Amino acid sequence: MTEALALHAHMISEAGAVHGKGSRRATVSDWMEMEKARGISVTSTALQFNYTPESSTSDIPNVINLVDTPGHSDFSEDTYRVLTAVDAAVMLIDAAKGLEPQTLKLFQVCRHRGIPVITVVNKWDRPGQTPLELIDEISERIGLIPTPLYVPVGIAGDYRGLLDRRTGEYIHFERTAGGAKIAPEILMSADDAAAREGDAWVAAQEESELLAELGQDHDQEMFLAGQTSPMIFTSAMLNFGVRQLLDALVEFAPPPRGRESVDGTEREVTDPFSAVVFKVQAGMDTSHRDRLAYMRIVSGEFERGMVVTHAQTGKPFATKYAQAVFGRDRSTVDNAYPGDVVGLVNAMALAPGDTLFIDPKVQYPPIPSFAPEHFSALRVTTADKYKQFRKAVDQMDAEGVVQVLRNDIRGDASPVMAAVGPMQFEVVTARMKAEFNVDTIVEPLGYSMARRTDEASATELDRQRGVEVFTRSDGAILALFSDKWRLQYIEKEHPDLFLEPLVAAAD
């Protein structure tokens, strides 16, 4: 879908595919070899582009900062970081699978953070559920009322076009070779649509009328309040319905807004410059070993070269190397404004959740780390690569690819990786090999739960069977337990110990 949106914004001339079959190239957003091989996103990617709807009379384009997040549940922590930096979310639902567990979790996160959601039912060119079945599922399972802007003409698997519910007109799509180009659209009146599509058009009209009777028409105030969600049916592979999604983003997604700081005050977009770092990524350019910190500008105007203050350390930070990002491609950016995503090169001191500002001082709430559920020890295969191994571990830790835990017994030679999902371990080992030429061994550990503890409790916990205590790189002391029964037993036998749950991925 990201690729299709970039195509319709004329940022690329031909859309790639997640598997890049045949002569069709791979996507611009999935640049890691692991992503290309598996056809899934394992890391979030930012793309900035201009877009002007065909119906617009303005000469000033809209600037869209699109952050493509991983869809796999193992990378939900990366997705959560992105959701701290956006003004609206586009939630993709598979026409056949409906609401999957990971999608349900993200809907809940958006609701908790007050992020309005545009719902996109994708893969309508394949067999799947009916529109009303999908609408009912969303309403019943998450309490969000879908308000379709369009009704698909043709059942799932026979996607012909869209009935525009606001105008009553028919938008007919024509296929292109392999879906690599923008699909031509033919606009028809209701009478011409009825003559062309017959029963399929009548069925679409009946569904639209039923939705109107149920009051499921778009209401901007209810959308911004998180009560309703505009809904669009698409096929990203065929580029059907993609322009309609872009138009909906421009028309309905809220503009950048202020943000609450840790002391409860609001930093308005018109206040002096401030930004929050939501992601750190290295290894994007194999010819340069640099590290890119993605910051979302919250307030004021950013000017390349300005010296800002790093809130976490109080130290000055120079922004000489600032870049706009488009997947793995970059270009120098001189000015940026609230809502823009800017990459700061070689920002070694920055971490996800950090704040940058120009006086007056502001600091935004940190991004919480999720409670890990999978734990593995990591070792280098040959001693002569130990220096590169430690550097690579520090890099993965700084980016938040995994949480790195250490204690005196295991030392730096065998740190423990803690992750929400086991595929995060695969990313670590693959990147270590590709970027640092380090071969590693991953040894799964017999722990399944983690709790935050303190120094006073750590001594007693270290004496318990089925428990091991570690220090995370941010200084947090974590106790790992073999299973929930071991945890329950220790809590019962030692009620005075400090054991605090961490933020769960589903919260």
N, C-alpha and C positions, 0 to 999 in steps of 0.2 A: 504494500500500500504506500509506503514511503516513496518507493521508486515511482509509482504511478503519480503521486502528488507532484514530485519534482518534474516529471514529464509534462504535466498539464500546466505547470508554472513556467515551462520553457527553459528550465535550468539544465536539462539534458535533452538530447535529440532522440534517444531511443531508450526504452525501459529495459532494464535487466531482469533476470529471474533469480530466485534464491538458490537454485541449483545450477544456473547457467548452462542449460543443456544445449547441445549442438553448437551452433555458431552464436547463440545468444549470450551476451556477456553477463557477468555477475552484477549484483546491485551495488550502488554507491555507498549505501549505509552499512552493509555487511562486508567488511574489508579483511577480517581475520581469516586465516586459512581454515580454522575450525568452523567458522560460520559458513564459509563457502561449501565445505565438504558436507556439513550436516543440514544445511538449508534452514538454520535457525539463528536468531540474533542472541548472542551471549553477552553483549555489552551495549550500553546505550550510545547513541551517536547523534550529534547535532547537525542540522542543516538549516541555513538561513537563506531565504529567497524572497523576492518581491512577487506580488501577484495582484493583478487588477481584474475584477470580474468583467465579463463582456458587456454587462448592462451598466457599468459604472460610467459616469460622466466626468469623473475627476481625472486630472492628469497626474496626480500623486499616487503612486502605488502603495499597496499595503505591504508591510514587512512581516513575514511569518518566520518565527523561530520555532522550528519543528524538532523535537527530540524523540527519536525512535528508540523505544525501550525494548528490552528482552521480553519475549512472551512466555518463556519457560519458567515454571515455578521455582527452579533452582536459583534463578537470578532475581528473585523478587526484591532483594535488598537494593540492588542497583536501580530497579524500577521505582522503588519508594524514594530514593534520593532525588530522582528526576521529578517526582510529583511534588517535592518541596519547592520547585523552581518554576512551575508553570501556572498559567491563568485558566486554562481549560484543558480537558482531556478528550481524546478520541478513543473510544473503546471498541475494539474489533470483536465481533462475535461470528463464529463459524455458522453458516446457514444450516448445516446438518447437525453439528454438535451442540449448538445452543450455548447456554451459560456453563462454561467450564469452571472448575474450582478456583483456578488462578484468576480468571476474569472476575469471579464473584468477590474475591479478596480485594482486587483493585477497585471495584466499585465501592466497597466499604471504606477503603482508604480515602477515595475521592470525597465521599460523603463526610467523613470525619474532618477533612481539611477544607471543606466548603468549596471544592473544585467542581464547576459545572461540567457535565459530560454530554458529548454528542455520541450517540450510539450508531455504529455502522455494522450492518449485517453483510458480511463479505462472502465471497464464493457463491453468489446467487446463480452462477452459471452451472452449478453442480446440484444434483438432487439433494433435497433437504426438507426442512419443516415448512409449514405455511406461515405467511406473515403474522396471522392472528395467533398462531401457536407460540411464536417467538415473543410477541408482544405480551401475551398472558404469562409466559414464563418469567420475563423480566419484572412484570408488575408483581407477581406472587412471591418471587424469591428475594427481590431486593427492595421492593416498595417504591421503585422509581417508575413513573408513568411515562411510557414512550409516546411521543407525538410525531408520527411519521410525516415528513415533509413531502414525501413521494410514496406512491404505491407501485410496486413492480408489476409490469405487464408481462404475464407468463409465469408459470410456476417455477420453483427452484429447479434448475437444470434446463429450463427453456426461457432464458432471460432475453426479452425482446426490447424492453425499454422501460420508461417510468411515466406514470401519471403524476403530473404536477398538481398537488392538491390545492394550491393557492390560485392557480389560473385555470385548471381543468384541461390544460393542453397535454399533448402526448409528445414525449421525447423518445424518438426511436434511435437505437444505436446500431451502427454497422461495424462488423468485425474487421480487424486488420491482421496481417500475417503475423501469427505468433503473439499478438497483443503487444507488439513492441512499439507501436505508434499510437497517437491519440485517436480514439475511435470517433469517426464522423457522426454527427448528430443531425437528425431530421426532425424539425418541429412541425407538429400537425394539430389541426383542430380536433375536437372530440368526434365530430362526424367523420372526418377522414380516418381517424384512428379506429372507429367502429367498423368502417368499411374494410380496413386493412387487417385488423387483428381479430375481429369477430368476438367470440365468446371470451377470449382472454381480456379484451378491453372491458367488456361488460362486467366481468368478475372483479377487475380492478376498481371500476366505478362503484360497485356495490360495497366493496371493502372500505373505500374512501368515505362513502355515505354513512356506513356503520360507525366508523371512527368519529365522524363529526357528531353523530347522535350521542356517542359516549363522551363527548367533550374532549377528545384527544387531538386537539388542534394546538399548534405552537403558541405558547404564551411566554414572552421574554422574561417577565418578572418571575414566573414560576421556574423557568429554566435556570436563571441566575441564583435562585434560592435553593437549587438542588432538588426540586420536587418533580420536575419533568425532564425529559431528554429528547431533543430532536433526533429523528431516526431516518437513516438513509440506507437503501439496499444497493450494494455495489458488487462488481467483479474486478478486483485489482488486476487480475491476470489478463482480462480483456480490456481494461481501462474503461469499463462501463460505470457510470455514476460518480466518477472521480471529480469531474469539474463541479458537480453539484455539492460534493463534500467541501471543496475549496471555497465555493461561494458561501456555504453555510458557515464556515469558519470565519470568513470576513464579516458576514452580516450579524452573527449571533455571539461569537466568542467575545468575552469582555476584554477591554483594553487593560494594559498594565495598571496595577493598583498598589497602594502602599502596603507596608508590612509591619507587623507588631514586633517590637524588640523584646529582649529578655526582661526589661524592666516594665513592660506593659505599655510603653508609649508607642505611638504610631509614626513611622517614617513615611511621609507622603512622597509621591513620585516627583513633586516639584522641589523637594528639599535637596540639600547638597548631596553629592555623589555617595552612593553606597551600593554594595553588591554582596551576594552570597555565593560561595563556591559550593557546587553540588556534585562535582565529579572531577576526578583526576585520572588521566590516561597517558600511558607511555606506549612505545612500540608501534605507533601509527605510521611512522616513516622509518623504514629499515636503514636509510642512509644517515639518520640522525638519532642519537640516543637521548632525545629530549623528552620532557614530560610536560603535558598540557593540562592546565587547570581550567575547567569550564566554570565561568562565573555568570550568574544571571544578574543583570543590573536592576536594582530595585528603585533607586532614586537618582535624580540629577543627570548631568551629562558626563560621559566618560571621554577623556582626551588621551590619546596614546602618549606615553611619556610622563604623564602626571605621577606624582609621588603620593601614594595613599598610605593609610595606616592599617596594619594587620591587627584586628581587634584582639585576637587570642594572645599575641605576644607584645603588643604595644609598639612594635618596631615599624619603621617606614618600609614601604615596598614600592619599587620602581616598576612602571608598566611599559617599559620601552618596547618589549616584544609582545604586542597584542595582535591577535588575528581573528578574523571571521572564519568559521569552519563550515565545510560542506562535506560531510562524511570524513574521509581522511585527507581531503584537499583543504588547503588553507590559503588565505590572502590577508595581507596587512590591513588592519582597520585603524583609522585615525580617530573616528568619533563613533560613539554608540549611546543609546538612550534606554530608558526604562523598558524592560521586556526583552531587550537584546541579550543574546548569549555570546560571550566573547571568550576566546581562549588565550590564556597567559602562558607563554612559553618559558620552560625551565623554572617553573614556580615550585622549587623544591621545598619551600617552607609551608606551602599551602596544603590543606587537607579538606575533604568533604565536610561541609558545615561551617567552614570559616567565614568570617565577615571582613570585608575591606571597606574603608570609609574615608571621607574628607570631613573634618570637623563641622558640626559638633559630633561627638562620639556616638556610635551606635553599635550594638552587637545583637545579632539575630539568634534565635534559639538553635542549639546544635541539632544535627540529624542523629537520631538514636540508632544504635547498632541492634540488629535483630538477634534474637536468641538462637544460637547455632544448635543444630541437631545431629550433625555429622562431624566426626573428629578423626584426624589421621596424622601420624607423624611423618615428617618429610626428611629424607636424607639424600645427600649427594652420592653418586656411585663411585667417584674417584676423588682422592684427597687433593690432587693438584687443581681441582676446580672449586675448592672450598671458598676462595675469595669471591669468585663470581657468584657462587651459590648464595652467600650472605647478602650480596648486593641485590640479587634477584628477589630473595625473600623480602627484603626491605621494600623493594619496589612494589611487589604484589600487595604488601601490607598497606603501604601508603595510598594505593589506589582503592583499597577496600575490596579487592578481588576475593580475599578471604580474611578472616581475623587470625592473627598470629599470636600464639600463646607460648610462653616460656616458663621454665622453672630451673632451679639449680641442678637438679638431677639430670635432666635431658640436655641442658645447655643449648648453645647456639647451633651445635652440630646436628641436633634433631628437634627442631621446633615443631610445635603441634599446630596444624591448620584446623580452624573451626569454621564450618560453613552451614548455610541454610539447606543447600542441596549438594549431593555428591558430584554433580557435573562441574562445580566450581573447582574441584581438585584437578579435573582434566584440563581446565583452562590454565591453571597454574603450571602444570607440568609441560603442557604444549608451548606456552609462552616462554618458559625457562629454556626450553630447547631451541626455539626459534630466535629469541632475542639475546640470549646469553650463552648459547651453546653448552648448556648444563643438563646432563642426564640425571634424573632423580628417581628415587624409590618412594612410593607412597605406601605406608603401613597403616591400615585401618585400626583404630583403637576401640576398645569395648566400652565406650561411653555414649550415652544418648541424651543426657540432660545437663544443662549448665545453670548455675545460680551465682549471682554476685555475692561476695562475702567481704570480710574485712580482716585485717592483720590479727586481731584478737581471736577470731574464730578459726583462722587458717591453721594454726598450730594443732588444734584438736581435730580438725577435719583431715589433716595429713596422717593422723594415726588410724583413721577409719578404713576398713576394707571396702574396695569398690569405689574409692574416692581419690582424686588427684587434684591438687591446687596449682593454679598457674597465674601468671601476671600477663595481662593483655598489653599491647604496645601503648595504649592510652593510659596505662597505670591502673586500670580496673583489675581487681583480684577476683578470679572466677574459680569456682569449685565444680569439677566435672563428676557426674555420678553415672554408675553403670546402668541404672534403670530407675523408674519412678518409685519402685518398691524400696530400693536402697535409700532413696531420698526421703521417703515417708518414714522409714525406720529411724534414720538419723534425726529427723525433725522431732519425732516422738521421744527418743532417748535423750536428746540434747536440745531442749526447747530454748535454751539461752543463746544458741549460736545464731549469728546473723546470716540469713539466707534469703536473698531477694530475687524474685523472678525478673528475667529480662524481657524486653519488648518482643512479643511473638510476631512472626511473619504475617499472621492472620489479623492482627490488631489494627 
